[in-house]
Amino acid sequence: MQSVEGPWRILEADGYLTPYQRFDFLRAYLATVPDERRAIVAVGFFVGQRPIALLPLAITRRFGVATAQLVGAELGGSGCLITGRGADARVSDALLHRAFDLVRKEIGRLDLVNLKNLPPTWFERQNPLLFLPHWRASDDLYSLAIDAGTFARRIRAKRRANIERGRRRLKELFGPLSFRRATTSAELSAIHEAFLSQRGQRFARMGIDNVFAREEVVSFFLEASRQSFGAARPALCFHALYAGDEIVATACGTFCGSHYSMYINSTAPGPAAKYSLTAILMQELMHELVACGVTSIDMGVGDFPYKLEWTDPIPLFDSVVGISTVGRVLAPLIMARGMAKRLIKRNDRLWSIVSQVRLARHRLHLFGERLWERFGQRAASAIAWCSLFDHAVQVL
């Protein structure tokens, strides 16, 4: 990363990249979420001494197969080829394949290039990575241009009245509402703790493990946020909606230029949950973002009905390129798996079955933990069966 910091920051200052490709964001991620199996290789494209594009890739080896993906792709954000002025007329499918060949020569072997969640455009510029073969991803990105009048135009009068009613009820029950961005370690710790609790309870109801509670992810969120204190466009920051002294909703997001991306949000369960918490959070967040010069937002990758109230869906695409003989055999299989995933997520009946299986897996996992706490080694056999079921569900 350090060897390409100069060109990266030049392109970031006046270029084309998503918030999840900012240098500071990814540097914090790689520092706090280490992976000994991961190698980072960046290919730079120059005209003379001037950088016009950058392709940062993470190379991993699994079962002997070397796969390249965009750095940070496992976070689930959208990605592009990082480009600057003059790149559009120069980048082509052939040039991208030359870049892949350079990577192969650098690391000794490359079988697959697996690129996920590629938007067709970003800030009205084409994504050059879509010169490669591609197909629809399983999820969409939800985005919108915003200004001071967006809330009134976007949200119907009846819905706005319901939101205001929710504000009044929250004030009556808990105290005055306030919206704050974490700018100190104490504020960050309190908001992050509320976020973990709220998300953990929601994931438990869905039958999903709370990935945000993993030690390395906690370290990433806290460290990236601390490093951004005082920045006009933080690489990562937390906001919170307070009702009295209670944190009833949170948002975690990142900036790039005049764009803000909400990575994840959370809302409190219990009595407060009845009063349009997400809507109030979004209204307050939009107001603050517009005031500081943000002109567009997204609510991240993933299809959830509540996002449609605030943003519009943008199709995303995946691309898999086989580089070696092994890679060319595997590429169609990965493509078929991606298409099947999209089919399942868009079929209510199939998705309901998957959701029920996830919930059963989560409950069985908790059952195994309780057995171990109570009976220790005597529970080993039962836990083995739980583990077997767990692996089977992950394959599904």
MOMOHU-V621727 format. One record per backbone hydrogen bond with DSSP energy under -1.0 kcal/mol. CO is the residue of the C=O (numbers start at 0). NH is the residue of the N-H. Records with the same first field share a line. If there is no record, write none. Layout:
CO: NH + NH
This chain:
0: 3
1: 4
3: 7
4: 8
5: 9
6: 10
7: 11
8: 12
15: 82
17: 20
18: 21
21: 25
22: 26
23: 27
24: 28
25: 29
26: 30
27: 31
28: 32
34: 37
38: 58
40: 56
42: 54
44: 51 + 52
46: 49
49: 46
51: 83
52: 44
53: 81
54: 42
55: 70
56: 40
57: 68
58: 38
59: 66
61: 64
64: 61
65: 110 + 111
66: 59
67: 113
68: 57
69: 72
71: 74
72: 75
81: 53
82: 15
83: 86
86: 89 + 90
91: 95
92: 96
93: 97
94: 98
95: 99
96: 100
97: 101
98: 102
99: 103
100: 104
101: 105
102: 106
103: 107
110: 322 + 323
111: 67
112: 320
114: 318
116: 78
117: 316
119: 126
121: 124
124: 121
126: 129
127: 130
128: 131
134: 317
139: 301
140: 313
141: 298
142: 311
143: 296
146: 149
148: 152
149: 153
150: 154
155: 159
156: 160
157: 161
158: 162
159: 163
160: 164
161: 165
162: 166
163: 167
164: 168
165: 169
166: 170
167: 171
168: 172
169: 173
175: 243
177: 241
179: 239
183: 187
184: 188
185: 189
186: 190
187: 191
188: 192
189: 193
190: 194
191: 195
192: 196
193: 197
194: 198
195: 199
196: 200
197: 201
198: 202
199: 203
200: 204
201: 205
202: 206 + 207
208: 210
209: 212
210: 213
213: 217
214: 218
215: 219
216: 220
217: 221
218: 222
219: 223
220: 224
221: 225
222: 226
225: 228
227: 230
233: 254
236: 252
237: 181
238: 250
239: 179
240: 247 + 248
241: 177
242: 245
245: 242
247: 267
248: 240
249: 265
250: 238
251: 262 + 263
252: 236
253: 260
255: 258
257: 294 + 295
258: 255
259: 297
260: 253
263: 251
265: 249
269: 272
270: 273
271: 274
275: 279
276: 280
277: 281
278: 282
279: 283
280: 284
281: 285
282: 286
283: 287
284: 288
285: 289
286: 290
287: 291
288: 293
289: 292
294: 145
295: 259
296: 143
297: 261
299: 141
303: 306
304: 307
306: 309 + 310
311: 142
313: 140
315: 136
316: 117
317: 134
318: 114
320: 112
323: 327
324: 328
325: 329
326: 330
329: 333
330: 334
331: 335
332: 336
333: 337
334: 338
335: 339
336: 340
337: 341
338: 342
339: 343
340: 344
341: 345
343: 346
346: 350
347: 351
348: 352
349: 353
350: 354
351: 355
352: 356
353: 357
354: 358
355: 359
356: 360
357: 361
358: 362
359: 363
360: 364
361: 365
362: 366
363: 367
364: 368
365: 369
366: 370
367: 371
368: 372
369: 373
370: 374
371: 375
374: 377
375: 378
376: 379
378: 382
379: 383
380: 384
381: 385
382: 386
383: 387
384: 388
385: 389
386: 390
387: 391
388: 392
389: 393
390: 394
391: 395
